[in-house]
Amino acid sequence: MASGAFAGGIDPKKALLLAPLASSTASLVFGWDQHLFLSLLTAAPHGEAVLPGYWRALFPRGVAQVLALLSVTAGASAGAAWAHGGLLRRTGSLGWYAAAGVLALGHLGFVPAVAGRIRDLLERADGEGAAAGAGAGLGDVNQKGVEGEEGEEGENGEEKKEEKSSKSNVELQREWLQINLVRTLTTDLGAWVCAFVAAVKTFS
C-alpha cells in the first residue's frame, strides 16, 4: 500500500506525508545559510557599522520564515500521525514523524539564548558598537544614582529598564552565530534526519 502512494501525481495524502521532509529541509538550509552569510559580517571594521541595520531588515522576514517552516514540520507531522496512524504504525515510521515534530519545536528552545543579543543589535543605531556600549556603563551608574528607588517598579507598574550590553556588535553577532550553529546541527538537522527516515520507511 505504501509503495503504491507514489503511483500517479501528487495527492493530498502523499503531500501530507512528505511535507515534514520538505519543510525540515528548508529549515536546515536556511539555518546553514544564516551561518554562512552572517559570519561574513563579523569583521570589525564594517561589521560594527552595518550589523544593526542589517538585523532590522532581516529580523521580520527571518522570523516569519522560521516560524512558518517550523509550523509546517510540526503540524504536518502531527497531521500525518492523526490521519494515517495505521499506515505509519505498520511501516514503523510513526515514531520518526513524532520525533521530527518535537525537534522542530525544540528549535524554539533556543529563543532565550539569542533574544537578548538580537534585541541589543536591533536597538542600536547604525555604527554604534563597542565604544557606545562601553560608555553606556558609566551613564547607567550615574542615572541610577539620580533615580534612586524610581528604577524599581513604582505606582504606575513600570518595571526597571534592562541594561544594554556593553559588547560590540561583532561580539554579539559571533555569540549569536555560535548558538545558531549548535541549533542548526541539533534540532534542525535532527528534525531533517527524522523526517527523512520517516518518509523512507513510509514509502518503501
N, C-alpha and C positions, 0 to 999 in steps of 0.2 A: 504493500500500500504506500509506504513512504517513498519508495523509488518511483512510483507512478506519479508522484506530485510534480515531477519535472516535465511530464508529458504536456504538450500544448503550450499556450502562452502563460503569462503571469496571471495568477488568480489571487483572490484575497487571502486564501489560506497560505499559499506559498509566500506571499508578500509579508504576512504577519510573522511567519516563522523565520524569514531571512532579515527582517527589519533590525533585530538586535545586532546582527553581524555588520550590517551596513552602517548603522549609527555609531557603533563602537569603533569601527574602522575610522570613521570621520573624526571621532573624538581623539583617537590615538594620533592621527596625522596632525590634527590641529595643535595638540599638546607639544608634539615634537617641533612643529613649525614655529611655535612661540619660543621654544628654547633656542632654536637656530637663529631666528631673526632678531629677537630681543637681546641676545648675547652680543650682537654687533654694536649695541648702544652702551656697552659697559666701559668704553674707553673714555677716560675722564674729560678730555678737552671738549668734545662735542656732546657726550652723554649728559653732562650736567645741564647743558643748555636745552636739549631737546626732549628729555625724558618726561617732564611734567606735561608738556603739550601733547606729546605722543600718546601718553596714557589717557589723557582726557578725550582724545579722538578714538582710541582703541577700546576703552573700557565698555561703553554702552553696547557696541556691536559684539565685542568678545563675550561679554556676559550673556547676551541674548543667544548667541550661537551655542555656547557651552550648555546652558540650561535646556535649550531645545534638544540637543543631541542626547544629553543625559536622560531627559524625559522620554524620548523615543526608546532608548535602550531599556530603561526600567519598565516603562509602560508596555512596550511590545513583549518583553519577557514575561511579565505578569499576564498579559492578554493571551499569549501562546499557551501558558500553563493552564489558564482557565478554559480556553476554548478547545484546546486539543490535548488535554491532560492524559487521556488514554493512549494516544499515539506516542506522546513523549515518554510515558512510562514504559511502553513496550520497546521503544528504541533506546532506552537508557539515557535520554537527553534532558529529562525534566530537571534534574539537579543542576545541570550545566546552565540551563536557562535561568534558573533561580539565582545561581551564583553570578551570572552576568549582570542581572538586575541589581543585586546587592552591591557589587563592586562599582557599578555606575553611580549609585547613590553615595558610595563611600568617597567618591571624588569630592563631595561637598564637605566631608570631614576635615579637609584642609583649609576651609574658608577662614577659621580663626587665626591660622598661622600666617595667612597672606593679607588679611583685611587691613590691618594697621599699616603695613608697608604701602599698599595701594592707596589708602586714604592720604597718607603723607605726600605721596607723589602727585595725587590729584589736586591737593590743596595748595601746592607750591606754585609760585609764579615761575614763568619760563626763565631759566638761568639761575634760579635760586637753589643753591646747593649747600656744600659744607659750611661756607662762611656764614650764610644766613642762619643755618641750623644751629651752628655753634654760638652765634651771637644771641640767639633766642634764649639760651640758657640763663644768662645773667639778667636779661629783661624779665624773664618769668619770675626769678627770685625777687627782684625789686617790686614787681607787680603784686606778688603775694604779700610782701611786707606792707604795702599800702592798703590792700583789700582786707587783710586780716581774715576775719571769720566770714567775710562775704563770699569767699570762694566755695564754702560749703553749701549744702543745699539749704536754701532760705525759705522765706514765707511764700514766695511765688513758685516753689517747687523746682527752681532751676538748679541743675547739677553743675558741679565744678567742671570746667572745660579740660579736656585731655591735653596733656603737653605734647607738643610736636617733637618728633625725633630729631636729634642733632646729627644724624648720619647724613652723608651726602646722597644725592640722587643715585649715583653709580653704586654706592654701597647698598642702598635699599634694593636696587634692581638686581644686583648679584645675589642677595639673600632670597629675593623672590624666585630667581632662576633656579637656585638650589632646591627650594621647596617644590617648584613646578616640575623639576626633573624627577624627584622622588615620586611625586603624584602621578606623573606620566608612566613611570616604569612599574608602578604598583597597581593602583586602581584602574587606570586607563588600559594598560597592557593586559592586566588580569581580566578585565571585562571582555576585551577582544578575544583572548585565548578561550575563555569560557563560551563566548558566543560562537566562535569558530568550531569548537568541538561539538557544541550543541547542534549546529547546522549539519556538520558531517554525519553525526550519529542519526539525525532525523531523516536525512535524505539519502543515506547509503543503504 
